[in-house]
Amino acid sequence: MQVTKSMQQPYEELIKTIRLRQHEYKNHLAAILATHYTYKSYDKLMKAQAKYCDRLVQENKFTSLLILGDVVLVGFLHEKFCEIEEKGIEVRFSIKGKLEESVVPPHHLVEMTGILLDNASQAVQGKEDDKVVQFHFLEDEENYYFIIANSFSYVNYDEMESWFQVEKSTKGRGHGLGLYRIWCLCEEWNCDITCGNKSVDGKNWIEFELRTGKADRRQECSLSR
């Protein structure tokens, strides 16, 4: 209950921010249209309008998280994405589906996605380039998929498998409990976590995929037996 309340607050703040900005849109449109009074050169006018629009897009980039639906997870992800970008890391995300009800409780989804996002952001934080973390959500008829990825050197699959063991981590002794915790939760809730190398534009990325079943699908299967 406490986790739900703490995650709901960022969600409510996000809703309030969106509502306030909805009132600002008319003023923003008027400002964009009025720039032709200030800039006499067509090229300068286009650059000024593009800069203004880019800033609006940047300020509202995480509002599409609302499509995800789950109040607790939306609030958490919005807060986490903002936290990551404050470290100078770009967050790229897509939401293709709606989280109705997973077999995994919301507070455990928060825990697992939080661990994966923290690991991804830590992996790129010290880099000079490719400081990007990707988050994608999608669904099919039976499952939800949470995909978190970051650029990283190629890792063989034996080493990846060892990451899920207690205190096995590239960060040294005393680390490595996060992925082991996810593995334990997957065992508890009958879901899967996989990891692999993925080539993107000639560069290697490490991609984690968390698959969780839909609660209504599990109920249907139980009833049909």
C-alpha positions as CSV (number, residue, x, y, z in Angstrom):
1,M,0.0,0.0,0.0
2,Q,2.8,2.4,0.9
3,V,4.6,1.7,-2.5
4,T,1.3,2.4,-4.4
5,K,0.9,5.8,-2.6
6,S,4.5,6.8,-3.1
7,M,4.3,6.0,-6.9
8,Q,0.9,7.6,-7.3
9,Q,2.2,11.0,-6.3
10,P,4.5,11.4,-9.3
11,Y,1.6,10.3,-11.5
12,E,-0.7,12.9,-10.1
13,E,2.1,15.5,-10.5
14,L,2.4,14.5,-14.2
15,I,-1.4,14.8,-14.7
16,K,-1.3,18.3,-13.1
17,T,1.6,19.4,-15.3
18,I,-0.2,18.2,-18.4
19,R,-3.4,20.1,-17.5
20,L,-1.5,23.3,-16.8
21,R,0.4,23.0,-20.1
22,Q,-2.9,22.4,-22.0
23,H,-3.9,25.9,-21.0
24,E,-0.6,27.2,-22.3
25,Y,-0.9,25.7,-25.8
26,K,-3.0,28.6,-27.3
27,N,-0.4,31.0,-26.0
28,H,2.4,28.9,-27.5
29,L,0.7,28.8,-30.9
30,A,0.1,32.5,-30.8
31,A,3.8,33.1,-30.0
32,I,4.9,30.8,-32.9
33,L,2.6,32.5,-35.4
34,A,3.8,36.0,-34.2
35,T,7.4,35.3,-34.8
36,H,7.0,36.6,-38.4
37,Y,6.7,40.1,-36.9
38,T,10.1,39.8,-35.3
39,Y,12.1,38.0,-38.0
40,K,12.2,39.6,-41.4
41,S,14.5,36.9,-42.9
42,Y,12.7,33.7,-43.9
43,D,15.7,31.6,-42.8
44,K,15.8,33.2,-39.3
45,L,12.1,32.8,-39.0
46,M,12.2,29.1,-39.7
47,K,15.1,28.6,-37.3
48,A,13.3,30.5,-34.5
49,Q,10.1,28.6,-35.0
50,A,11.9,25.2,-35.1
51,K,13.8,26.0,-31.9
52,Y,10.6,27.0,-30.1
53,C,8.8,23.8,-31.2
54,D,11.8,21.6,-30.3
55,R,11.6,23.1,-26.8
56,L,7.9,22.4,-26.5
57,V,8.5,18.8,-27.6
58,Q,11.3,18.3,-25.1
59,E,9.2,19.7,-22.2
60,N,6.4,17.3,-23.0
61,K,8.4,14.3,-24.1
62,F,7.3,12.0,-21.2
63,T,3.6,12.7,-21.2
64,S,2.9,9.9,-23.7
65,L,3.7,7.5,-20.8
66,L,0.1,8.0,-19.8
67,I,-0.8,5.6,-22.6
68,L,0.6,2.8,-20.5
69,G,-2.4,3.1,-18.2
70,D,-1.1,1.7,-14.9
71,V,-1.0,4.6,-12.4
72,V,1.7,3.2,-10.2
73,L,4.1,2.2,-13.1
74,V,3.5,5.5,-15.0
75,G,4.3,7.6,-12.0
76,F,7.4,5.6,-11.3
77,L,8.7,5.6,-14.9
78,H,8.1,9.3,-15.3
79,E,10.2,10.0,-12.1
80,K,12.9,7.5,-13.1
81,F,13.2,8.9,-16.7
82,C,13.6,12.4,-15.3
83,E,16.2,11.2,-12.9
84,I,18.2,9.5,-15.6
85,E,18.1,12.5,-17.9
86,E,19.3,14.8,-15.1
87,K,22.5,12.7,-15.2
88,G,23.0,13.7,-18.9
89,I,21.7,10.5,-20.3
90,E,19.1,10.5,-23.0
91,V,16.0,8.3,-22.6
92,R,14.3,6.9,-25.7
93,F,11.1,5.1,-25.1
94,S,8.0,3.7,-26.9
95,I,4.7,2.5,-25.5
96,K,2.8,0.0,-27.8
97,G,0.0,-1.4,-25.7
98,K,-1.7,-0.9,-22.4
99,L,-0.9,-2.5,-19.1
100,E,-4.3,-3.7,-17.8
101,E,-3.3,-6.3,-15.2
102,S,-0.2,-8.4,-15.0
103,V,0.3,-11.6,-13.0
104,V,3.2,-9.6,-11.4
105,P,2.0,-7.1,-8.7
106,P,2.6,-3.4,-9.5
107,H,5.2,-3.0,-6.7
108,H,7.3,-5.9,-8.1
109,L,7.1,-4.5,-11.7
110,V,8.4,-1.2,-10.3
111,E,11.2,-3.0,-8.6
112,M,12.2,-5.0,-11.6
113,T,12.0,-2.2,-14.2
114,G,13.8,0.1,-11.7
115,I,16.7,-2.3,-11.4
116,L,17.0,-2.7,-15.1
117,L,16.9,1.1,-15.8
118,D,19.4,1.8,-13.0
119,N,21.8,-0.8,-14.4
120,A,21.4,0.6,-18.0
121,S,22.0,4.1,-16.9
122,Q,25.1,3.2,-14.8
123,A,26.5,1.3,-17.7
124,V,26.6,4.4,-20.0
125,Q,27.1,7.1,-17.4
126,G,30.9,7.3,-17.7
127,K,30.9,7.2,-21.6
128,E,31.6,10.1,-23.8
129,D,29.1,9.1,-26.4
130,D,26.1,6.8,-26.9
131,K,24.8,7.9,-23.5
132,V,21.4,6.5,-24.3
133,V,19.0,4.2,-22.4
134,Q,16.1,2.7,-24.3
135,F,12.8,1.5,-22.7
136,H,10.0,-0.1,-24.8
137,F,6.7,-1.6,-23.7
138,L,4.6,-3.8,-25.9
139,E,2.0,-6.6,-25.6
140,D,0.5,-9.5,-27.4
141,E,-2.5,-11.7,-26.7
142,E,-1.0,-13.4,-23.6
143,N,2.0,-11.3,-22.4
144,Y,3.5,-7.9,-21.6
145,Y,7.1,-7.2,-22.6
146,F,9.4,-4.6,-21.0
147,I,12.6,-4.1,-23.0
148,I,15.5,-2.0,-21.6
149,A,18.7,-1.6,-23.5
150,N,22.0,0.3,-23.6
151,S,25.1,0.4,-25.7
152,F,27.9,-1.9,-24.4
153,S,30.8,-4.0,-25.7
154,Y,29.9,-7.6,-26.8
155,V,29.4,-10.0,-23.9
156,N,29.3,-13.8,-24.3
157,Y,26.3,-15.6,-23.1
158,D,28.1,-17.5,-20.3
159,E,29.1,-14.2,-18.8
160,M,25.5,-12.9,-19.2
161,E,24.2,-15.9,-17.4
162,S,26.5,-15.3,-14.5
163,W,25.1,-11.8,-14.0
164,F,22.0,-13.4,-12.5
165,Q,24.0,-15.2,-9.8
166,V,24.4,-13.7,-6.3
167,E,27.1,-10.9,-6.3
168,K,28.2,-11.6,-9.9
169,S,28.7,-8.1,-11.4
170,T,31.0,-6.1,-13.6
171,K,30.9,-3.4,-11.0
172,G,32.9,-5.5,-8.5
173,R,32.4,-7.1,-5.1
174,G,29.3,-6.1,-3.2
175,H,27.2,-5.5,-6.3
176,G,25.1,-7.8,-8.5
177,L,22.1,-8.5,-6.2
178,G,19.7,-6.6,-8.5
179,L,19.6,-9.1,-11.4
180,Y,19.6,-12.0,-9.0
181,R,16.5,-10.4,-7.3
182,I,14.8,-10.1,-10.7
183,W,15.5,-13.8,-11.4
184,C,14.0,-14.7,-8.0
185,L,10.9,-12.7,-8.7
186,C,10.5,-14.3,-12.1
187,E,10.7,-17.7,-10.5
188,E,8.0,-16.6,-8.0
189,W,5.6,-15.2,-10.6
190,N,6.3,-17.5,-13.5
191,C,7.7,-14.9,-15.8
192,D,10.9,-14.6,-17.8
193,I,14.0,-12.3,-18.0
194,T,16.3,-12.7,-21.0
195,C,19.4,-10.9,-22.0
196,G,21.3,-10.7,-25.3
197,N,23.6,-8.7,-27.7
198,K,21.9,-6.6,-30.3
199,S,23.6,-4.8,-33.2
200,V,22.3,-1.2,-33.8
201,D,23.9,0.8,-36.6
202,G,27.1,-1.2,-36.3
203,K,27.3,-0.9,-32.5
204,N,26.6,-3.5,-29.9
205,W,23.8,-3.1,-27.4
206,I,22.9,-5.2,-24.4
207,E,19.1,-5.7,-24.3
208,F,17.1,-7.1,-21.4
209,E,13.6,-8.4,-22.0
210,L,11.2,-9.0,-19.1
211,R,8.1,-11.0,-20.1
212,T,5.1,-11.1,-17.8
213,G,1.8,-12.9,-18.3
214,K,-1.5,-11.2,-18.4
215,A,-3.6,-11.9,-15.3
216,D,-6.8,-12.4,-17.3
217,R,-5.1,-15.0,-19.6
218,R,-3.9,-17.1,-16.6
219,Q,-7.4,-17.0,-15.1
220,E,-8.9,-18.2,-18.4
221,C,-6.5,-21.1,-18.6
222,S,-7.4,-22.1,-15.1
223,L,-11.1,-22.1,-15.8
224,S,-10.7,-24.1,-19.0
225,R,-9.0,-27.1,-17.2
